[in-house]
């Protein structure tokens, strides 16, 4: 259960203000079809985070525990710094194809998530925890917790949402996780 909860928290806070959350806002404001957008986010995230989780497990099996601890700690610190940089998205090229809003959301979310901080967090968490299904469930739910409200709020709340404050809080959470891992403190909690 620990893997699930840490994964959920890490991705939820890491996703606030992220380009995929902005993409959810953009798609919702443009198409006003929440059901296919949410389903597209779910499918794309499951696929993307499953691949990231498999990579994380491969890394854990082929890299020594000390190297893995340092890599994990440094990666959390890097994600903390990256979180402070606001993402920007524009809606150029987001045209509904003949496959519809669901497929557009699946493809754009999957691509946008490649190399993203939440995908890298999934790799790191899968390297740390042995139960891949709990990591993927936690990171996927974290994406939905952060992105589904964005789908329903659309452009209405976007200008007033305190993205900067939440980015700083998220960066703090990742920095704390990184320091704890590097110091070897809380190994049973991380």
C-alpha positions as CSV (number, residue, x, y, z in Angstrom):
1,X,0.0,0.0,0.0
2,X,3.0,2.3,0.7
3,X,4.0,2.1,-3.0
4,X,0.5,3.1,-4.1
5,X,0.3,6.1,-1.6
6,X,3.7,7.5,-2.3
7,X,3.2,7.1,-6.1
8,X,-0.2,8.8,-5.8
9,X,1.1,11.8,-3.8
10,X,4.2,12.2,-5.9
11,X,2.4,12.3,-9.2
12,X,-0.6,14.3,-8.0
13,X,1.6,17.2,-6.8
14,X,4.0,16.9,-9.7
15,X,1.2,17.1,-12.2
16,X,-0.1,20.5,-10.9
17,X,0.7,23.1,-13.6
18,X,2.4,20.4,-15.8
19,X,2.0,20.5,-19.5
20,X,-0.4,17.6,-19.5
21,X,-2.7,19.3,-17.0
22,X,-2.6,22.4,-19.3
23,X,-3.4,20.0,-22.2
24,X,-6.4,18.8,-20.2
25,X,-7.6,22.4,-19.7
26,X,-7.0,23.1,-23.4
27,X,-8.9,20.0,-24.7
28,X,-11.8,20.6,-22.3
29,X,-12.1,24.3,-23.3
30,X,-11.9,23.5,-27.0
31,X,-14.1,20.4,-27.3
32,X,-16.3,20.5,-24.1
33,X,-16.6,16.7,-24.1
34,X,-15.3,15.6,-20.7
35,X,-16.0,11.8,-20.9
36,X,-13.8,11.0,-24.0
37,X,-11.1,13.4,-22.7
38,X,-11.0,11.7,-19.2
39,X,-11.0,8.2,-20.8
40,X,-8.2,9.3,-23.2
41,X,-6.2,10.5,-20.2
42,X,-6.7,7.2,-18.4
43,X,-5.7,5.0,-21.3
44,X,-2.7,7.2,-22.3
45,X,-1.5,7.3,-18.7
46,X,-1.8,3.6,-18.1
47,X,0.1,2.8,-21.3
48,X,2.8,5.4,-20.6
49,X,3.3,4.7,-17.0
50,X,3.3,0.9,-17.6
51,X,6.2,1.4,-19.9
52,X,7.9,3.7,-17.4
53,X,7.3,1.2,-14.6
54,X,8.8,-1.6,-16.6
55,X,11.9,0.5,-17.3
56,X,12.1,1.3,-13.6
57,X,12.0,-2.3,-12.6
58,X,14.7,-3.2,-15.2
59,X,16.9,-0.5,-13.8
60,X,16.3,-1.8,-10.2
61,X,17.4,-5.3,-11.3
62,X,20.5,-4.2,-13.1
63,X,21.9,-1.5,-10.9
64,X,23.4,-1.9,-7.4
65,X,21.3,-0.7,-4.4
66,X,23.8,2.1,-3.6
67,X,23.9,3.5,-7.2
68,X,20.1,3.2,-7.4
69,X,19.7,5.1,-4.1
70,X,21.9,7.9,-5.3
71,X,20.2,8.0,-8.7
72,X,16.8,8.0,-7.2
73,X,17.7,10.8,-4.7
74,X,19.3,12.9,-7.4
75,X,16.4,12.3,-9.8
76,X,13.9,13.5,-7.1
77,X,16.0,16.6,-6.6
78,X,16.1,17.2,-10.4
79,X,12.3,16.7,-10.6
80,X,12.0,19.3,-7.7
81,X,14.0,21.8,-9.7
82,X,12.1,21.0,-12.9
83,X,8.8,21.4,-11.1
84,X,9.6,25.1,-10.6
85,X,9.7,25.7,-14.3
86,X,6.2,26.4,-15.6
87,X,5.1,24.5,-18.6
88,X,3.4,26.2,-21.5
89,X,1.1,24.8,-24.1
90,X,-0.6,26.3,-27.1
91,X,-3.4,24.8,-29.0
92,X,-1.8,24.8,-32.5
93,X,-2.2,21.5,-34.2
94,X,-4.8,20.1,-31.8
95,X,-7.5,19.4,-34.4
96,X,-10.1,16.7,-33.9
97,X,-9.4,13.9,-36.3
98,X,-12.0,11.5,-37.7
99,X,-11.1,9.3,-34.7
100,X,-12.5,11.9,-32.3
101,X,-11.6,13.6,-29.1
102,X,-10.8,10.3,-27.3
103,X,-8.1,9.3,-29.8
104,X,-6.8,12.9,-30.0
105,X,-6.5,12.9,-26.2
106,X,-4.9,9.4,-26.1
107,X,-2.2,10.3,-28.6
108,X,-1.4,13.8,-27.4
109,X,-1.3,12.8,-23.7
110,X,0.9,9.8,-24.4
111,X,3.3,11.9,-26.4
112,X,3.3,14.8,-24.0
113,X,4.1,12.5,-21.1
114,X,7.2,11.0,-22.8
115,X,10.2,12.3,-20.8
116,X,7.9,14.4,-18.5
117,X,8.7,14.7,-14.8
118,X,5.7,12.5,-13.9
119,X,6.9,9.8,-16.2
120,X,10.5,10.0,-14.7
121,X,8.9,9.9,-11.3
122,X,7.2,6.7,-12.3
123,X,10.5,5.2,-13.4
124,X,12.1,6.2,-10.1
125,X,9.2,4.9,-8.0
126,X,9.1,1.5,-10.0
127,X,12.8,1.2,-9.3
128,X,12.2,1.8,-5.6
129,X,9.2,-0.5,-5.1
130,X,8.8,-4.1,-6.1
131,X,5.0,-4.0,-6.7
132,X,4.8,-2.5,-10.1
133,X,1.0,-2.7,-10.2
134,X,0.7,-0.5,-7.1
135,X,3.1,2.0,-8.6
136,X,1.2,2.2,-11.9
137,X,-2.1,2.4,-10.1
138,X,-0.9,5.2,-7.8
139,X,0.8,7.2,-10.6
140,X,-2.3,6.8,-12.9
141,X,-4.7,7.8,-10.1
142,X,-2.4,10.8,-9.3
143,X,-2.7,11.9,-12.9
144,X,-6.4,11.6,-12.8
145,X,-6.7,13.4,-9.4
146,X,-4.8,16.3,-10.9
147,X,-6.2,16.3,-14.5
148,X,-9.9,15.4,-14.1
149,X,-10.7,18.7,-12.2
150,X,-8.9,20.5,-15.0
151,X,-11.2,18.9,-17.6
152,X,-14.3,20.1,-15.7
153,X,-12.9,23.5,-15.0
154,X,-11.6,24.3,-18.5
155,X,-10.7,27.8,-19.1
156,X,-13.0,29.2,-16.4
157,X,-10.6,28.5,-13.4
158,X,-7.3,28.4,-15.3
159,X,-6.4,32.1,-15.0
160,X,-7.2,32.1,-11.3
161,X,-5.6,28.9,-10.2
162,X,-2.5,29.4,-8.0
163,X,-0.2,27.3,-10.2
164,X,3.0,29.1,-8.9
165,X,2.2,28.3,-5.3
166,X,1.4,24.7,-6.1
167,X,4.6,24.3,-8.2
168,X,6.6,25.5,-5.1
169,X,4.8,23.0,-2.8
170,X,5.3,20.2,-5.3
171,X,9.0,21.1,-5.7
172,X,9.3,21.0,-1.9
173,X,7.8,17.5,-1.7
174,X,10.1,16.2,-4.4
175,X,13.1,17.9,-2.7
176,X,12.3,16.3,0.7
177,X,11.9,12.9,-1.0
178,X,15.3,13.4,-2.7
179,X,17.1,14.4,0.5
180,X,15.5,11.5,2.5
181,X,16.6,9.0,-0.1
182,X,20.1,10.4,-0.3
183,X,20.5,10.4,3.5
184,X,19.0,6.8,3.7
185,X,16.4,8.1,6.1
186,X,12.9,6.7,5.8
187,X,13.9,3.8,3.5
188,X,10.8,1.9,4.7
189,X,8.6,5.0,3.8
190,X,10.1,5.7,0.4
